[in-house]
Amino acid sequence: MRLNTLFRRKSVAHILASARNEREQGAQMRQELNVRDLTAFGIAAIVGAGIFSTIGNAAAAGGPAVSLLFIFSAIACGFSALCYAQFASSIPLSGSAYTYAYASFGELMAWIIGWDLIMEYAVGNIAVAISWSGYFCGLLQGFGINIPEFLTIDYLSASRGFNEASQLLAGGALLTELPGELAEAYQAWITAPSPGGFRLIADIPAFGIVVFITWLVYRGIRESKRASNIMVLLKLTILLLVIAVGAFYVNPENWSPFAPNGIGGVLKGVSGVFFAYIGFDAISTTAEECKNPQRDLPRSMIYSLIITTILYVAISLVLTGMVSYHLLGVSDPLAYVFNKLHLTRFSGIIALSAVIAMASVLLVFQIG
C-alpha cells in the first residue's frame, strides 16, 4: 500500500454527492428531528452520572466557588460545540467526527477517529450501564425488592472481589468490616449457582437496559426521539424539584468563604466537571435525521450547554449552601445531603432521577 493512500481525503463536494446519490436510490434516513428534539438529546447526553457524583468531589476541593468552574467549563465546551456545529453545518451527514476527519485529515486519521467514537459510545456505555444497574437496584431496595448479588455484578469483578475479600478474612477481618463492594462481590461468588463448576454470575439489569435501549434505537428515530423527550422532561422536573426543596434549607453562612482553597482548589475539579459536559457532541451523529441541520444543530448544541450549565450551577450552590463544602467529598452527594438533613423521603426521588438520567445517556450514545 502506498503511503499517500493512508492520507487520501474525500472532499466535501464528493461526500455530499455520494449522500445525494444514496438518497436518489431510496437510501435516506427519516428526517424527524427539530431544534427542540436535538436540544433534548443534548441535555439527555450531558446530564448523567456527573451531576450525581462529580459535584461532590469538586465542591469538597473548591468550595462554593465550584459553581464558577461549571461556567468556565461550559465556555470551553462552547468553543468545541461551535467547531462541531460548523462541521455539522458544512457536512450535514451521519458519521460525526469520522466524516469530518475524512474530509480534513484523510483516511488514516478517520479510521482512528472511528474507533475512538466506538470507544466513546459503545464501550463507554458499558460503564454507564453498570452505574445504571447500581442505582436501579438501590431504587428497588427502597421498595423492598432485593435482587441476588450474583445477578447484579459482572463475573470478573465478583472473582477479583472474592479473592481480595478472602485474603482479608483470612487475616482476621470480619465480613461486616469489609468495604461494601468487596462484601457484595464475596456474597455474589459464594451464593452463585455453579453447574459444572462454572459460577453463573452476570449483571442482568445492566444487560437488560442495554438490550432495551438498543431495541428502542433499532425501532427508529421517531421512537427514540419520543423516549428522549419524555426522559428529559422527567429528569429536569425531578432535578428542579430537588433544587426548589433544597433552596429552603440553604444556610448562606455555608457559602463563606466562597473559595476556601483559592483558584487552585477550584481547578482541582476541572477534569471531573469538564467530563460532566461530555455528550453534546453526540448530537452531530443525527445530522441526516434533522429537518434543518444547518440551522438546528448549532442552536441545539448551544441551547443544551446553556440549560445544563444553569442546572449545574444551581445544584452546586444549593448543595454547598445546605451543608459545609468539606462534607461533600462522597460518591453520591445529592442523596448524602438530603439524608444528613433528615429529608430521607427524597432519597427515592434522587435514585429515580439517576435511573432516568443514565438511561437517557445510554439512549443518545447508543444512537451515536
N, C-alpha and C positions, 0 to 999 in steps of 0.2 A: 504494500500500500504506500503510495506516495505521500510524503509528509503534508503537502498542501491540501490533500483531501480531508485531513483532520480539521482543517480550519476553513473549509468552504462554507460560505454563508448563503442563506436564502434571502433574497431581497424582499422588502415589504410588499412590493408590487407582485412578486411571484407568489408569496404566501396568500395574499388576498385573492389573486386569480385562481389559485388551487381551491380555495374555500368556495369561491363563486361557482366553479365547475362542479364541485360536490353538491352544492345547493341545487343547481340546474338538473342534476341527476336524481334529485329527491332525497339526498342525504343531508337533511337540515334539522337542527335541533329546534325544539319548540320555544319560541320567544315569549316567555311568560313574565319575566321579572321587570318591575319598575323600581324607581328610586327608593320607595318605602320597603319593598321586599329586600333589596340589596342592603339597605341600612340595617334591617333586622338580621340579615345574615352576618353582617359585620359585628353587631352587638352580640349575637349568639356565639361567634367565634372568640371574641375578646373577653367577655365576662364569663369566665370559667372558674377553674380551681384557684387562680391567682387571687381573686377577691376574697377567698375564704382562708388563705394561708399567707400570701405574700405580705399583706398589710401588717400582720402581726410582727414579724421579724424586722421589717423595715422601720416600723414605728418604734420598736424597742431600741433601735440604734440611733434613729434620728429625731425621736420625739414628735410632737405635733407638726413640726416643720416638714415631715414626710409628705404632707399634703402638697407642698410646693414641688416635691420631687415628681409627683404624678403629673403636674403641669409641665415640668421640664421634659419629662419623658414623652408626653403627648406631643410636644412641639417637635422633638427629634423624630418621632414616628410620623408626624405630619409631613416632614420633608420626604421620608420614604414613601408615604402614601401618594404624594404628588408625583413621584417618579413612576410608581405603579400606574397611577391614573393616566399619565402621559403615554406610557406604553400601551395600556389597555385602550385608550382612545385611538392611537395610531394603528394598532393591530387588534381589533375587537374580535379575537378568536379564542377558543379554548386552548389550554396549554400553559397559560400564565408565564412564569419566568422561563420555562423551557422554550417556548416560542420566541420570547424576547431575546434570549441568549442566542438562539439560532440566527436571528436576524442581525444581532450586534457583534457577536464574537466568533460564531462558527459552530461546526458540528461537534467537535470535541467538548467545548465548554457547555453546549446544550445537553450533551449526554451526561456530563457530570451534574449539571443543574437538575436534570430529570430525575436522577437518583436521589439528589438532595430533597426534591419535592416528595418522593416516595417515603423517604425517611421522616420528613416533617408531618405528612398527612397520614400515611398508612401505619408506619411503625410508631409514630408519636401517639396514635390513637390507642395503642396498647396500654401505655401509661395512663391515659385518660380513662379508659375502660376499667382498669384496676382501681383507680381512685373512685370512680363512679360506684363500683361494686362495694367499696368500703362504706360510703355514705348511704347507699341503698340498704345494706344490711343493718346499719345503725338505725335507719328510719324504721325498718321492720321490727327491730328490737323494741322500739318505742311502743309498738302495738302488741308486744308480747310474742312476736313471731321470731323464732331463732333458727337460723339455717346452720346445719352442722359445719364445723370448721373446715372439714376436708372438701367441702363444696364451695368454699369462699377464698381459696388460696391456690396459687399455682404449684405444680409439683416441685419445681426447683427450689422455690422459697421455702416450702414445707420441709424438704430434705435438708437444706442448709440450716434452717432454724432448729430442726430436731437435733442435728449434730452439735450445734453450739449450745443448745439448752441441755443436752445430755452431759456435756463437759462441765457445765456449771452445777448441775445436780450432783454429778459425781464428786465435785469439790465441796459439797456440803450445803449448797444453796437449796432453798425450798421452792417448790413450784409457784407458790404465791408471791415469791420475791422476784421472779423473772420479769423482765420487761414485757409489756402487753403483746408485742409482735412475736417474741420468742415463745411465749406461753401458748399463743394461738397456733403457731407452727407446730409446736410439740404435741398439742392436743389433736391437731389435724392428722399428724403422722401416726399416732398410736390408735386413733379411732377409725381410720380409713379402712374400708374393706380391702382385702388383699387376695383376690383369687389368683392362684398360680404364683403367689409370691410377689405380684406386682400391685402396688397400692394405688387404688383409684382415687386420685386427687386432682381436682380441677376447679378453677374459679368460674363456676356456672353463671352467676349474674353478669360477670364481665363478658363472657362468651355470648350470653343471651342478648345483651344490649347491642353488641356489635352486629349480631345476626339480624336483629330487628331493624336497626338503623340502615344496614346495607340493603335489606328488603325494601325499606321505605324509599331509599335513593333510587333503587332499581325500578320502582314503580313509575317514577318520573319527576320532573322538576316541579310540576304543579302540586303534587302531594308533599314534596319536600318543602316547598315554599309555605304551604299552609301549616305544616308542622312547626317550621321555624318561627313563623309569626305568632303562633299560639304559645310556644315555649318562651319566646322573648317577652311577650305580654305578661305571662305568669311570673317570669323571673323578675322583671322590672317592678311589678306590683308588690311582690314579696319583699324585695330589697328596699323599696320606698317605704313600705310598712315598717321594716326594721329601723330605717333611718328616722322615721317620724316618731316611733315609740322611744328609741334611744335618745332623741333630742331632749325629751323631758327629764332625762337622768344625767344630762351633761352638767358637770361642775367646771365653770370657767377657770377655776384655780388650777385644774389639771393641765391647762394649756400654757402654764408658766413654770419654767422657762420654755419658750416656743422651740428653740433649737438648743437643747442642753449640751450636745456634743459638737456644736458648730457645724459648719458646712461639711466637714469630714464625716461626721456621724450621719448626716443626711445622705451623703453619697454612698455610704456603705450598702444601702439597699437598692442601688441603682440597677444592678443586674436583675434582681427579682422583680422590681417594679417595671422595668422595661419588658421583661418576659410576660408580665400581666397584660401587655398590649398586643402580644403576638396573636395574629389571626386575621387582621383586617386584609392582609394580602390574599387570603383565600377567596375574597370576592371576585378577584380578577379571573379566576378559573371559570366563572359563569358568563363570560363576555358574550358567547354565542347564544345564550339563552335570555339576553336582555333585549327589551324593546328598543332602547336607545342607548347603547353602551357608551358612545362618545360623550353624552351628556350625563347619564345617570351614574356611571362607575366613579368618576371623580367626586361627584357630590356625595354619594353614599359612603365612600371611604372617609371623607372629612366629617360628615354628619356622625358616623359611628364613633369616631375618635372624640368628637366634642361631647357626645352624650355619655360615653363611658368615662371620660375624664371628670365630668361633673359628678358622676356617680361615685367614682373612686375618691375624689376629694371630700365629698360629703361623708362617706363612710369612715374615712381616715380621721376626719375632725370629730365625728360622733364618738368613735371608739376611744380616741385619746382624750376626749372630754369626759367620758363615762368613768374611766379608770386611769391611773397613772401610767404613762407610756412604758415604764420599765417592767410592767406586768404583762405586756403583750407579746413577749417572745415565745409564743406557743404555736402549735401546728394549726389550731382552729380558733383563732382569736374571737370571731363573732360569737360562737357558742360559749366560749370561756367567759367573755364579758357579761353576757346575759345571765349565765348561771351564777357568776360571782355576785351579781346584784339581785339574786333570787328571782329572776324572771325566767324560770325554768320552762314555762309554757311555750316560750319562743324557740326552744331547742329543736322541737319537731318542725317548726316553720323554717328554721335555718337549714336543717337537714333536707327538707323538701326542696328548698331553693337550690341547694348544692346539687341535688339529683337532677333537677331540671336544667340547671346551668351546664353541667357536664354533658348531659345528653344532647344539648344544643351544640356544644363544641364538637362532639362526635359527628353530628349530622353535617355540619359545614365542612369539616375536614374530610369526611367520607365523600362528600360531593366533589371536593378538590381532587 
